Amino acid sequence: MASVKDPATFFAKGTSNQFEHVLKLYSEALKLKADQKNKKEEELMRLDNWYQNELPKKIKSRGKDAHLIHEELVQTMKWKQARGKFFPQLSYLVKVNTPRAVMMETKKAFRKLPNLEQAITALSNLKGVGTTMASALLAAAAPDQAPFMADECLMAIPDIEGIDYTTKEYLKFVHHIQATVERLNKETNNGTWNPHQVELALWTHYVVSEMKPELLDSIPNPTENGTSHHDQKNGDSTPKPQEPDQSSDESTQGSTNEKDPAVGPTDALDDCTTSFTEDSSDKPSTPIVVSPGDENTNDSIATSDSATNDSVAISTAIVACNNKRDEASTKDETEEETTSSLEEPPTKKTKVDDEK
């Protein structure tokens, strides 16, 4: 069985608590990246904090006219290349863009959201901005819609073969990320995960697994603190409604035994026991009588449709039984409820018989 220490398995089967655990290792992954690229840890941490926290707030503060300024575009490229591959020509090209062009094209792109394809097309009008850089800008502006297209994430997803920096490939990447977002949010039931967070957790897992895999030894098991498993346990303990055919005979005996103390001596009820089930409100106006020798059979139920010349004798017996009940019972409310249940119209009798 594949372990969640494998990036592909983690992405496909990792639980919400496991993703949360790995995401907490993000700062450690940044330090490992800095060491790999011979960069100062403090510089990369500073750039990342600006991109992850400060830039999104600045974009959001601009409201409906959300956009980037020239300095922010250059700084985002610096962050992207400090954490990933470095291409000197790209750093030069983004600086060539005029401040007006940066503001106009980014504003146009953000207005295209949630249409990621159109947003990327607008951002691609800027010099030095390809699909990957465009995804970084969109992730900062709308982390709930757009993940950053990092190489590490592409290599971690099993269904993505190779790396192709095209809009088509990015949309395919978004589709996989969004599927994982939905899966994790179903487990938590609170919708806390978004595409950018899942992308960060996946990037962290890939980097740590490549450079310091022992950090993943502490990943919790799926059953530990797992909301989804807790929900399943609660669901299993939920009482199930009784099936009508299983409870009809038991309820006949149960209701009789429960009413005995309130009605009076059991001798007064032996020869006139009336059967009531959960469906008593649907029964016909003619009382349902259980014959003494046939208590456990459905054939013992007498209906108005099958009434014979013995109906007079049955009615006489019921009247005598009711008289005994009146003398022994002290609960008027019980008698009123019983009478009302017997006076229901016989509209559903045929349906009940068919089901039985």
VMD Tcl script that draws the C-alpha trace (Angstrom):
set ca {
  {0.00 0.00 0.00}
  {1.42 3.37 -1.01}
  {2.30 5.76 1.81}
  {1.16 9.37 2.13}
  {4.85 10.22 2.29}
  {4.73 9.82 -1.48}
  {3.59 13.15 -3.05}
  {1.26 11.50 -5.57}
  {-0.43 9.38 -2.90}
  {-0.66 12.36 -0.57}
  {-2.39 14.44 -3.22}
  {-4.81 11.69 -4.21}
  {-5.66 10.22 -0.81}
  {-4.40 12.58 1.87}
  {-7.02 13.59 4.43}
  {-7.77 17.08 5.68}
  {-5.84 16.64 8.92}
  {-2.85 15.32 6.95}
  {-2.91 18.31 4.58}
  {-3.15 20.64 7.55}
  {-0.16 18.97 9.19}
  {1.96 19.27 6.04}
  {0.97 22.90 5.48}
  {2.46 23.73 8.88}
  {5.81 22.58 7.49}
  {5.77 25.31 4.83}
  {8.35 27.51 6.56}
  {10.67 24.51 6.88}
  {10.27 23.83 3.16}
  {11.17 27.45 2.39}
  {14.36 27.12 4.40}
  {15.26 23.93 2.54}
  {14.68 25.73 -0.77}
  {16.88 28.63 0.33}
  {19.69 26.23 1.23}
  {19.33 24.42 -2.09}
  {19.54 27.66 -4.08}
  {22.29 29.13 -1.88}
  {20.00 31.98 -0.89}
  {19.71 33.67 2.45}
  {16.79 32.22 4.40}
  {15.80 35.64 5.72}
  {15.50 37.09 2.22}
  {13.27 34.30 0.93}
  {11.14 34.36 4.08}
  {10.68 38.12 3.74}
  {9.68 37.89 0.08}
  {7.30 35.03 0.77}
  {5.62 36.85 3.66}
  {5.08 39.85 1.38}
  {3.59 37.71 -1.38}
  {1.42 35.48 0.84}
  {0.13 38.12 3.27}
  {0.78 41.74 2.29}
  {0.11 41.66 -1.46}
  {-3.36 40.03 -1.22}
  {-4.43 42.66 1.32}
  {-3.25 45.49 -0.91}
  {-5.12 44.11 -3.92}
  {-8.29 43.58 -1.90}
  {-8.14 47.10 -0.45}
  {-8.58 48.52 -3.96}
  {-12.11 47.11 -4.15}
  {-13.82 46.88 -7.53}
  {-10.80 48.53 -9.18}
  {-8.43 45.85 -7.91}
  {-5.10 45.94 -9.73}
  {-1.33 45.77 -9.35}
  {1.14 48.57 -9.59}
  {4.47 48.29 -11.40}
  {6.50 47.78 -8.23}
  {4.27 44.91 -7.13}
  {4.60 43.17 -10.49}
  {8.41 43.34 -10.26}
  {8.37 42.15 -6.65}
  {6.13 39.19 -7.52}
  {8.54 38.11 -10.23}
  {11.37 38.36 -7.70}
  {9.45 36.10 -5.29}
  {8.63 33.60 -8.02}
  {12.23 33.21 -9.12}
  {13.60 33.15 -5.59}
  {11.37 30.17 -4.75}
  {11.63 28.45 -8.16}
  {13.72 28.63 -11.29}
  {15.63 31.80 -12.06}
  {15.46 33.35 -15.55}
  {17.36 36.67 -15.77}
  {15.58 37.76 -18.94}
  {12.17 37.59 -17.27}
  {13.26 39.92 -14.49}
  {14.37 42.39 -17.15}
  {11.20 42.08 -19.26}
  {8.72 42.79 -16.45}
  {10.58 45.99 -15.64}
  {10.07 47.20 -19.22}
  {6.29 47.38 -18.71}
  {4.99 50.90 -18.07}
  {3.14 51.61 -14.81}
  {0.00 52.44 -16.79}
  {0.11 49.16 -18.70}
  {0.54 47.19 -15.48}
  {-2.42 48.88 -13.83}
  {-4.72 48.62 -16.86}
  {-3.96 45.00 -17.78}
  {-4.11 43.67 -14.23}
  {-7.37 45.52 -13.62}
  {-8.80 44.03 -16.80}
  {-7.62 40.55 -15.79}
  {-9.07 40.67 -12.28}
  {-12.42 41.74 -13.69}
  {-12.47 38.61 -15.86}
  {-12.52 36.38 -12.78}
  {-13.71 33.73 -12.17}
  {-12.93 33.02 -15.84}
  {-9.30 32.02 -15.39}
  {-8.65 31.53 -19.09}
  {-9.67 35.08 -19.97}
  {-7.81 36.47 -16.98}
  {-4.57 34.76 -18.07}
  {-5.03 36.04 -21.61}
  {-5.27 39.62 -20.31}
  {-2.21 39.27 -18.08}
  {-0.22 37.78 -20.95}
  {-0.36 41.19 -22.65}
  {2.30 42.30 -20.20}
  {5.93 41.70 -21.14}
  {7.59 38.86 -19.24}
  {4.27 37.48 -18.01}
  {3.56 33.94 -19.15}
  {1.09 31.39 -17.81}
  {3.09 30.60 -14.67}
  {3.65 34.25 -13.73}
  {0.01 35.00 -14.50}
  {-1.05 32.21 -12.13}
  {1.07 33.77 -9.38}
  {-0.71 37.11 -9.84}
  {-4.14 35.45 -9.84}
  {-3.34 33.39 -6.74}
  {-2.50 36.61 -4.89}
  {-5.69 38.34 -6.09}
  {-8.09 35.38 -5.79}
  {-6.64 32.50 -3.72}
  {-10.12 31.00 -3.49}
  {-10.14 30.51 -7.27}
  {-6.59 30.28 -8.59}
  {-3.63 28.19 -7.42}
  {-0.05 29.04 -8.36}
  {1.31 26.78 -11.10}
  {4.51 25.62 -9.38}
  {6.71 22.98 -11.01}
  {6.72 20.92 -7.81}
  {2.93 20.75 -7.80}
  {2.78 19.69 -11.43}
  {5.24 16.88 -10.77}
  {3.28 15.71 -7.72}
  {-0.02 15.18 -9.55}
  {-0.14 11.68 -11.11}
  {-2.45 12.60 -14.00}
  {-0.17 15.38 -15.26}
  {2.55 14.04 -17.53}
  {5.52 16.36 -17.81}
  {5.49 20.14 -17.51}
  {3.87 22.31 -20.12}
  {3.53 26.07 -19.44}
  {0.36 26.64 -21.40}
  {-3.08 27.92 -20.48}
  {-4.57 24.55 -21.35}
  {-2.20 22.80 -18.97}
  {-2.90 25.35 -16.25}
  {-6.66 24.81 -16.51}
  {-6.06 21.08 -16.26}
  {-3.95 21.73 -13.16}
  {-6.72 23.87 -11.64}
  {-9.23 21.08 -12.27}
  {-7.16 18.59 -10.25}
  {-6.54 21.06 -7.44}
  {-10.23 21.99 -7.25}
  {-11.22 18.32 -7.02}
  {-8.96 17.93 -3.99}
  {-10.36 21.12 -2.45}
  {-13.87 19.72 -2.69}
  {-12.80 16.39 -1.23}
  {-11.08 17.99 1.76}
  {-13.95 20.37 2.43}
  {-16.40 17.47 2.50}
  {-14.34 15.99 5.31}
  {-14.18 19.17 7.36}
  {-17.74 20.35 6.63}
  {-16.68 23.98 7.05}
  {-15.17 24.88 3.66}
  {-11.81 26.03 5.01}
  {-9.67 24.79 2.10}
  {-9.13 26.80 -1.09}
  {-7.03 26.13 -4.21}
  {-4.06 28.22 -3.07}
  {-3.88 26.46 0.30}
  {-4.00 23.02 -1.31}
  {-1.29 24.10 -3.76}
  {0.92 25.33 -0.88}
  {0.48 22.06 1.03}
  {1.31 20.04 -2.08}
  {4.39 22.19 -2.82}
  {5.53 21.76 0.79}
  {5.09 17.99 0.69}
  {7.06 17.64 -2.55}
  {9.96 19.81 -1.37}
  {10.21 18.13 2.04}
  {9.95 14.62 0.56}
  {12.84 15.43 -1.78}
  {15.14 17.18 0.70}
  {14.23 16.07 4.22}
  {11.69 13.20 4.12}
  {12.05 12.46 7.84}
  {9.91 15.54 8.50}
  {6.98 13.59 7.06}
  {7.29 10.81 9.61}
  {4.99 12.75 11.92}
  {2.07 12.85 9.45}
  {-0.96 11.63 11.43}
  {-2.95 8.60 10.42}
  {-6.27 9.22 8.65}
  {-8.21 8.09 11.74}
  {-6.44 10.49 14.10}
  {-8.45 13.66 14.66}
  {-10.17 13.02 11.33}
  {-13.43 14.93 11.04}
  {-14.69 12.62 8.31}
  {-14.18 9.53 10.48}
  {-15.89 11.24 13.40}
  {-18.87 12.02 11.21}
  {-19.09 8.40 10.11}
  {-19.18 7.22 13.72}
  {-21.92 9.63 14.58}
  {-23.81 8.54 11.50}
  {-23.55 4.89 12.46}
  {-25.03 5.60 15.88}
  {-28.08 7.37 14.50}
  {-31.18 5.27 15.23}
  {-32.82 3.80 12.14}
  {-36.60 3.99 11.72}
  {-38.43 0.74 12.33}
  {-39.81 -1.15 9.39}
  {-43.61 -1.44 9.51}
  {-43.64 -5.22 9.02}
  {-41.22 -5.75 11.90}
  {-42.96 -3.62 14.47}
  {-46.68 -4.25 13.92}
  {-46.95 -7.39 16.02}
  {-44.51 -6.17 18.69}
  {-46.29 -2.87 19.06}
  {-49.58 -4.74 19.54}
  {-48.23 -6.57 22.55}
  {-46.22 -3.60 23.83}
  {-49.10 -1.18 23.76}
  {-51.35 -3.66 25.54}
  {-48.83 -4.30 28.29}
  {-48.16 -0.60 28.79}
  {-51.85 0.21 29.09}
  {-52.67 -2.61 31.55}
  {-51.75 -0.73 34.77}
  {-53.71 2.33 33.68}
  {-56.76 0.45 32.45}
  {-57.27 -1.93 35.28}
  {-57.12 -5.67 35.97}
  {-55.75 -7.77 33.13}
  {-58.73 -10.08 33.37}
  {-60.93 -7.33 31.99}
  {-58.84 -7.13 28.81}
  {-58.07 -10.74 27.99}
  {-61.02 -11.21 25.69}
  {-61.11 -7.79 24.00}
  {-57.53 -6.75 23.16}
  {-57.39 -4.11 20.41}
  {-54.29 -3.88 18.14}
  {-52.63 -0.48 17.43}
  {-49.46 0.09 15.42}
  {-47.48 3.17 14.24}
  {-49.92 3.38 11.33}
  {-53.01 3.50 13.54}
  {-53.97 6.91 12.22}
  {-54.31 5.40 8.76}
  {-56.63 2.56 9.83}
  {-60.37 2.36 9.02}
  {-63.20 3.35 11.33}
  {-63.98 -0.31 12.08}
  {-61.88 -1.43 15.12}
  {-59.01 -3.84 14.50}
  {-59.49 -6.94 16.62}
  {-56.86 -9.60 17.27}
  {-58.27 -13.07 17.71}
  {-56.92 -14.86 20.79}
  {-55.47 -17.74 18.80}
  {-53.96 -15.68 15.99}
  {-51.95 -12.93 17.68}
  {-48.83 -13.42 15.58}
  {-50.43 -13.45 12.15}
  {-51.45 -10.64 9.84}
  {-54.52 -12.64 8.88}
  {-56.03 -11.87 12.29}
  {-56.83 -8.29 11.27}
  {-60.48 -7.79 10.52}
  {-61.57 -4.98 8.19}
  {-64.79 -3.36 7.13}
  {-64.31 -4.88 3.68}
  {-64.36 -8.42 5.11}
  {-67.17 -7.92 7.64}
  {-69.57 -10.85 8.03}
  {-72.76 -11.63 9.90}
  {-70.66 -11.84 13.08}
  {-70.13 -8.07 13.06}
  {-73.04 -7.62 15.49}
  {-71.41 -9.99 17.98}
  {-68.06 -8.27 17.57}
  {-69.61 -4.86 18.12}
  {-71.37 -6.14 21.26}
  {-68.06 -7.48 22.59}
  {-66.33 -4.17 21.91}
  {-69.05 -2.22 23.73}
  {-68.70 -4.52 26.72}
  {-64.92 -4.08 26.61}
  {-65.22 -0.31 26.48}
  {-67.59 -0.37 29.47}
  {-65.00 -2.28 31.46}
  {-62.34 0.21 30.40}
  {-64.49 3.13 31.53}
  {-64.95 1.59 34.96}
  {-61.28 0.80 35.50}
  {-59.47 3.72 33.82}
  {-58.78 7.07 35.41}
  {-57.15 8.68 32.37}
  {-59.74 10.44 30.21}
  {-57.13 11.71 27.79}
  {-56.11 8.16 26.86}
  {-59.72 7.28 26.06}
  {-60.17 10.37 23.88}
  {-57.02 9.64 21.87}
  {-58.10 6.00 21.39}
  {-61.56 7.04 20.21}
  {-60.17 9.60 17.76}
  {-57.77 7.06 16.30}
  {-60.65 4.68 15.66}
  {-62.69 7.34 13.90}
  {-60.16 7.96 11.10}
  {-61.61 7.56 7.58}
  {-60.86 4.20 5.91}
  {-59.11 5.75 2.91}
  {-55.75 3.94 3.29}
  {-56.92 0.49 4.34}
  {-56.55 -1.07 0.90}
  {-53.04 0.38 0.49}
  {-51.87 -1.03 3.83}
  {-53.25 -4.46 3.01}
  {-51.46 -4.49 -0.34}
  {-48.15 -3.59 1.28}
  {-48.57 -6.35 3.85}
}
mol new
graphics top color blue
foreach p $ca { graphics top sphere $p radius 0.5 }
foreach p [lrange $ca 0 end-1] q [lrange $ca 1 end] { graphics top cylinder $p $q radius 0.2 }
display resetview
